[in-house]
Amino acid sequence: MVLLKHLLITASLLCLSTQTFAQDKTQPVLSLYCEDDKPLQFYDDNKKLTGLTVEVVQEIQRRIGNTDRIQVVPWSRGIDKLNTVPNSFLFTMARTPDREHLYQWIGPILSIEYGLYVRADSKIQIHKLEDAKKIGLIGVYRDDIRDQTLTKLGFTNLDRAGSVASSFKKLMIGRIAAYADAKKGVPITASLAGYKATDVKLAYDLFKTPLYIAVSKSTDPVIVAQWNTTLDDMKKDKTFLKLLKKYNEE
């Protein structure tokens, strides 16, 4: 009788182990992409990937037991993966009406304000959006929300670059008349370009938009819901607030 009981317990444990293994195997591998965009995601002095959104994503991963690697890629490549590959995540992305039904969303993480900047010694004045269409070339980050929004608004004078720092350099040497940047991003952009934030000035307020983690449309909505619920939990227990304060975004 004792032997039979022992065999039954062993069989039950083996069955449970098999079920657990099967459940783990059914969890899809998530492709997590981001661009190098300080202070949201960037490499620190020790070449470690960090930043506000990176730490938010890593904390969500820790809480749900996900260990998939975050990959740093150019924005255009991240968009391509998001559009074509299931279980792809890309951060941090502005959630706009045009994008609303293209992806699933986790967030919001924070909001960001954009503006048009000119050289500090520039005589250019922009009183309304239509004025900006007549000032000469405007530098924008290719395929970014700035590029997409201004294109939709009918701008035909956009100079598309592979980085915001590249646009900053073009502005300073006179190749473009203005460039679009996040207000909080100007000091970082200036530093990357080898200049100072005081070398430019705000000429016109563009728009404010919320930032999210975008998820490919074909990803299981249950996964997206799990991430959103976990993010909500982080906001309730103040973990999210601590990260905002750490990066001066509260």
For each residue, the residues with C-beta under 8 A, 3 or more apart:
1: 4 5
2: 5 6
3: 6 7
4: 1 7 8
5: 1 2 8 9
6: 2 3 9 10
7: 3 4 10 11
8: 4 5 11 12
9: 5 6 12 13
10: 6 7 13 14
11: 7 8 14 15
12: 8 9 15 16
13: 9 10 16 17
14: 10 11 17 18
15: 11 12 18 19
16: 12 13 19 20
17: 13 14 20 21
18: 14 15 21 22
19: 15 16 22 23
20: 16 17 23 24
21: 17 18 24 25
22: 18 19 25 26
23: 19 20 26 27
24: 20 21 27
25: 21 22
26: 22 23
27: 23 24
28: 86 87 220 223
29: 68 87
30: 66 68 87 88 89 223
31: 68 71 81 85 87 88 89
32: 57 68 69 70 71 89 91
33: 70 71 72 73 77 78 81 82 88 89 90 91
34: 37 40 41 53 54 57 70 71 72 73 78 90 91 92
35: 41 72 73 74 75 78
36: 41 42 43 72
37: 34 40 41 42 51 92 185
38: 41 42 51 185 188
39: 42 51 52 184 188 247 248 249
40: 34 37 51 52 53 54 91 92 109 211
41: 34 35 36 37 38 49 50 51 52 53 54 72 91 92
42: 36 37 38 39 49 50 51
43: 36 47 48 49 50 72
44: 47 48 50
45:
46:
47: 43 44
48: 43 44
49: 41 42 43 54 70 72
50: 41 42 43 44 54 55
51: 37 38 39 40 41 42 54 55 247
52: 39 40 41 55 56 109 110 243 244 246 247 249
53: 34 40 41 56 57 91 92 109 211 213
54: 34 40 41 49 50 51 57 58 70
55: 50 51 52 58 59 243 246
56: 52 53 59 60 109 231 234 240 243
57: 32 34 53 54 60 61 70 89 91 213
58: 54 55 61 62 70
59: 55 56 62 63 234 239 243
60: 56 57 63 64 66 227 230 231 234
61: 57 58 64 65 66 67 68
62: 58 59 65
63: 59 60 230 233 234
64: 60 61 226 227 230
65: 61 62
66: 30 60 61
67: 61
68: 29 30 31 32 61
69: 32
70: 32 33 34 49 54 57 58
71: 31 32 33 34
72: 33 34 35 36 41 43 49
73: 33 34 35 77 78 81
74: 35 77 78 162
75: 35 78 79 141 142 143 144
76: 79 80 142 143
77: 33 73 74 80 81
78: 33 34 35 73 74 75 81 82 90
79: 75 76 82 83 90 143
80: 76 77 83 84
81: 31 33 73 77 78 84 85 88 90 216
82: 33 78 79 85 88 89 90 103 214 215 216
83: 79 80 102 216
84: 80 81
85: 31 81 82 88 216
86: 28 216 218 219
87: 28 29 30 31 216 218 219 220 223
88: 30 31 33 81 82 85 215 216 219
89: 30 31 32 33 57 82 106 213 214 215 216 219
90: 33 34 78 79 81 82 93 213 214 215
91: 32 33 34 40 41 53 57 109 212 213 214
92: 34 37 40 41 53 109 211 212 213
93: 90 99 103 145 211 212 213 214
94: 99 112 145 209 210 211 212
95: 99 100 105 107 108 209 210 211 212 214
96: 99 100 145 148 149 209
97: 100
98: 102 148 152
99: 93 94 95 96 102 103 214
100: 95 96 97
101:
102: 83 98 99 217
103: 82 93 99 214 215 216 217
104: 214 215 216 217 219 221 224
105: 95 212 213 214 215 224
106: 89 212 213 214 215 224 227 228 231
107: 95 210 211 212 213 228 231
108: 95 111 210 211 212
109: 40 52 53 56 91 92 210 211 212 213
110: 52 210 211 244 249
111: 108 208 209 210 211
112: 94 182 183 184 208 209 211
113: 182 183 184 205 206 207 208
114: 145 146 180 181 182 183 206 207 208 209
115: 180 181 183 202 203 204 205 206
116: 126 132 138 178 179 180 202 203 204 206
117: 171 178 179 180 181 186 200 201 202 203
118: 122 124 171 177 178 200 201 203
119: 122 171 172 199 200 201
120: 198 199 200 201
121:
122: 118 119 177 201 203
123:
124: 118 135 177 178 203
125: 131 203
126: 116 129 131 132 135 178 203 204
127: 131
128: 131
129: 126 132 133 153 204
130: 133 134
131: 125 126 127 128 134 135 204
132: 116 126 129 135 138 155 178 204
133: 129 130 154 155 156 157
134: 130 131 157
135: 124 126 131 132 138 157 177 178
136: 157 176 177 178
137: 157 158 159 175 176 177
138: 116 132 135 150 155 157 158 159 176 177 178 179 180
139: 158 159 161 164 166 167 168 170 171 176 178 179 180
140: 144 146 147 150 158 159 160 161 167 179 180
141: 75 144 146 147 160 161 162 163 164 167 180
142: 75 76 147 160 161 162
143: 75 76 79 147 148
144: 75 140 141 147 148
145: 93 94 96 114 148 149 209
146: 114 140 141 149 150 180 181 206
147: 140 141 142 143 144 150 151 158 160
148: 96 98 143 144 145 151 152
149: 96 145 146 152 153 206 207
150: 138 140 146 147 153 155 158 180
151: 147 148 155 158
152: 98 148 149
153: 129 149 150
154: 133
155: 132 133 138 150 151 158
156: 133
157: 133 134 135 136 137 138
158: 137 138 139 140 147 150 151 155
159: 137 138 139 140 167 170 175 176
160: 140 141 142 147
161: 139 140 141 142 164 166 167 170
162: 74 141 142 166
163: 141 166 167 192
164: 139 141 161 167 168 179 181 185 189 192
165: 168 169 189 192 193
166: 139 161 162 163 169 170 193
167: 139 140 141 159 161 163 164 170 171 176 179 180 181
168: 139 164 165 171 172 179 181 189 190 192 193 195 200
169: 165 166 172 173 193 194 195
170: 139 159 161 166 167 173 175 176 179
171: 117 118 119 139 167 168 174 175 176 177 178 179 200
172: 119 168 169 193 195 199
173: 169 170
174: 171
175: 137 159 170 171
176: 136 137 138 139 159 167 170 171 179
177: 118 122 124 135 136 137 138 171
178: 116 117 118 124 126 132 135 136 138 139 171 203
179: 116 117 138 139 140 164 167 168 170 171 176
180: 114 115 116 117 138 139 140 141 146 150 167 206
181: 114 115 117 146 164 167 168 185 186 189
182: 112 113 114 185 186
183: 112 113 114 115 186 202
184: 39 112 113 187
185: 37 38 164 181 182 188 189
186: 117 181 182 183 189 190 197 200
187: 184 190 191 197
188: 38 39 185 191 192
189: 164 165 168 181 185 186 192 193
190: 168 186 187 193 195 196 197 199 200
191: 187 188 194 195 196
192: 163 164 165 168 188 189
193: 165 166 168 169 172 189 190
194: 169 191
195: 168 169 172 190 191 199 200
196: 190 191 199
197: 186 187 190 200
198: 120
199: 119 120 172 190 195 196
200: 117 118 119 120 168 171 186 190 195 197
201: 117 118 119 120 122
202: 115 116 117 183 205
203: 115 116 117 118 122 124 125 126 178
204: 115 116 126 129 131 132
205: 113 115 202
206: 113 114 115 116 146 149 180
207: 113 114 149
208: 111 112 113 114
209: 94 95 96 111 112 114 145
210: 94 95 107 108 109 110 111
211: 40 53 92 93 94 95 107 108 109 110 111 112
212: 91 92 93 94 95 105 106 107 108 109
213: 53 57 89 90 91 92 93 105 106 107 109 227
214: 82 89 90 91 93 95 99 103 104 105 106
215: 82 88 89 90 103 104 105 106 219 223 224 227
216: 81 82 83 85 86 87 88 89 103 104 219
217: 102 103 104
218: 86 87
219: 86 87 88 89 104 215 216 223 224
220: 28 87 223 224
221: 104 224 225
222: 225 226
223: 28 30 87 215 219 220 226 227
224: 104 105 106 215 219 220 221 227 228
225: 221 222 228 229
226: 64 222 223 229 230
227: 60 64 106 213 215 223 224 230 231
228: 106 107 224 225 231 232
229: 225 226 232 233
230: 60 63 64 226 227 233 234
231: 56 60 106 107 227 228 234 235 240
232: 228 229 235 236
233: 63 229 230 236 237
234: 56 59 60 63 230 231 237 239 240
235: 231 232 238 239 240 241
236: 232 233
237: 233 234
238: 235 241 242
239: 59 234 235 242 243
240: 56 231 234 235 243 244
241: 235 238 244 245 250
242: 238 239 245 246
243: 52 55 56 59 239 240 246 247
244: 52 110 240 241 247 249 250
245: 241 242 248 249 250
246: 52 55 242 243
247: 39 51 52 243 244
248: 39 245
249: 39 52 110 244 245
250: 241 244 245
